[in-house]
Amino acid sequence: MQHIIEITEDGSHTLYVPELDEHYHSTHGAIRESLHVYLEAALHHCGKSEVNLLEIGFGTGLNAFLTLLDIEKTEKTIRYTTLERYPVSFVDAQMFNYSKLVDPTQEEKFMRLHSCLWGDWVEITSHFHLKKLQMDASSPENFQPEELFDVIYYDAFAPEKQPAMWTQEIFNRLYALSNQGAVLTTYCAKGVVRRMLQASGFVVERLSGPPGKREILRAVK
């Protein structure tokens, strides 16, 4: 999938996909959006010391990178499974400015997220283990994880751009793959998405969004 690197309002990079007329992150700030929607609303809402996390949409690796840095400041450990059908190239990943903006000393860890093997568990740090799977959630029956999840980052492209990623079947499957008390967050606050999450069994609340976004959704099992 062709994409173009652009700079968002907080200075951090995102990718623009002309084919979909869609950005990977909020143009109002990629790092700000990731911290607000996924780390603050989901990861920090989970009280477990050993967290099993699922990310739908690895993309630029930003969510994984910020999660890794966050975990390193705590006593927590995390097993991070991420699904991505169209991985960005290592060459493109070298151009992203996330570590330069957040912590230049962590560039090597960011690049390891992109360079490590797909399909196997990889120890990025003693606190952060990563498994990348080259697939998406549009055929949920094909995804057979070993463990249930405590946190889910739902970061697919918008429903109007990628409708196959926003179906009742997918959310039913994610509910079944979640531990009791698991938390799912997504930047998409559309009523149809909220109702599908509720129909799956999640308790759903609207939260204030990051800059440029009025609301986001948090769903808890």
N, C-alpha and C positions, 0 to 999 in steps of 0.2 A: 504494500500500500504506500503510495507516494506521500511524502510529508515535507513540510517546511518548518525550520526552527524559527520561532518568533519570541520576542521578549514581552512579558506581561508587566502589569503596572507596579509590581513589587520588585522588578528587575530580574526575576527568575524566568527561565526558559519554559516554553511549551512547544508542542508540535501542532501544526495546522495541516489538516487533510483536505486538499481541494476536492477530492472525489466525493466526500461527505459534507463539505463546507462545515467542518467541525474542528474544534480544538480539543486537545487532550486534557487541558486544564482550564480553569477560569482565566480569562484575559485580564481580570482585575487583580490577579496575583496567584501564581501557581503554588508557591510555597505556603502562602497564607491560607489558600483553600484546603490544601492537604492537611495542614496542622489543625484547622478548625473542624473540618468534616470528619476526618478519620482518626487522628490521634486524640484530640480533645473530646469529641463526641462519642467515640467508640472505644479505643484502647484504654483511655483513662477512666472509662466507665466500667471497666472489667477489673474486679478486685483480686483476681487470681495471680499467684506468683509464677505459675507455669501456664503460659497462654498458647493455645493452638489457634492460629489465625489463618483465615482464607481471604485472599484478595482476588476479586474478579476484575482483571485488567491490569497487568504489570506495567504496561506502557513505557514511560521513561524511567521507571524505577524510583520515582520520587517518593511515593508512599512507603516503599520498603526501606529506602535510605533513611528517611526521617524516623521511621519506627525503630530501625537499628540503633540510631544515635540516641533515641529516647530510652530504649531498653538498657543501653550501656550505662545510663546514669542511675539505674535502679538495681535492685536485687532480683529482678524478674528474668526469666528465660522465655524464649519464644520459638515456636516451630511455625514457620511462615510458608504457607503454600500459596502459590500465585498462578493464575491461569492467563495465558496470553496466546492468541492465535497468530498474531503478526508481530513478532519481536522486532524491535529497532536494532539497527546494526551496531556493532561495537564502535565503528568509526563515528556514527552519530552520537553514541553515548559519551564519547570522549569530548564532545563539543558542549555538552550540557554544563551549566554553570552552578549547579546546586551546591556542590561542596565548596566552591569558591565563596558563595554567599553565606553558607551556614557554618562551615568549619573546614578551611583549606587543608588541615592535617588529615582529613578523613577521605581524601580523593581515592586512595588505594582501595578502601572498603567499598566505595561507590562503584568503582570499576569491577571489583570482584563480583558484585551483584549481576553485572552484565556478562562477565566472561566465564562464570562457572557453568558447569554442565547442566543441561536440561534433563529432567526426568529422575534425578537422584537427589537425595538429601546431601547438602553441602554445609559444612561448618564455616560460616563467615567469621563469627567470633564465638567464644565459649558460651555466650548468652543468646546467640542468634543463629538458627539453622534454617536454611532456605531450600525449598523444592520448587522449581519452575516447571510447569507443564505447558507444552505448546498446544493449547486447545482453548475453547471458550465454554461457556455454560449453556449454549443454545441447545445442546443435546445432553441434558443432565444425567441421563442413564449411563453415559459413557464415563462419568466421573465417579470413581470408587475409592474414596480416601480411607486410610487406615484408622483414623480417629475422628471423633466429633469435634466441632469447632466451638470456640468461646467468643471469637470476634470475627465479623465479616465486613470487609471493605467492599461495598458494591460500587465499582467505578467504571462501569461500561459506558459507551457512548450514549447520548440521549435517546429516549424512546422513539422520537420521530426520525432519528438517523439510523438506528439499529434496533428495530422493533422485535427481532427474534431474541434479543437479550432481556426483554422485559415481558415475561409471560407468567401466567399462573403456575404452570408446570415447574418453571425454574424456582420460583419462590417456595413452592411446596417442597421441592427437593432440598433447598437450603434449610428450611425449617426442620426437616427430617435429619439433616446432617449437623444440627446444632445441639449443644448441651443445654440443659435447663439453665436459664439466666444468660444465655448467649445474647450478644448485642450486634446488630447490623446497622450500619449507617450508609446513606447515599445522599449525594448532592441533589438528587431529583425529588422534588416535593409534590409532583403532580398527583391529583386526586386518584387517578386510576392506579398509580403505583401504590399509594397508601392503602387503597381498598384491597389490592391483591395481597399485600403483606398481611393485612388483617385477616383476609380469608384463609391464609395459610396457617394462622394461629398466633402470629406475633401481636404483641401489644405495641401500638405505634403512636409516637408523639412527634409533633412538629417542633423544631428548634430554630432559633434565629440562625440565619446563614452568614457566611463570610461576606466581605465587601462585594457588592454587585449581585448578591443573592439574598432574597428576603427570608426564605426558609429552607431547611433541609429536613430529612426524616431520620429518626432513630427508632428501630424496632427491636424489642426484647422478647425472648422466649420465656 
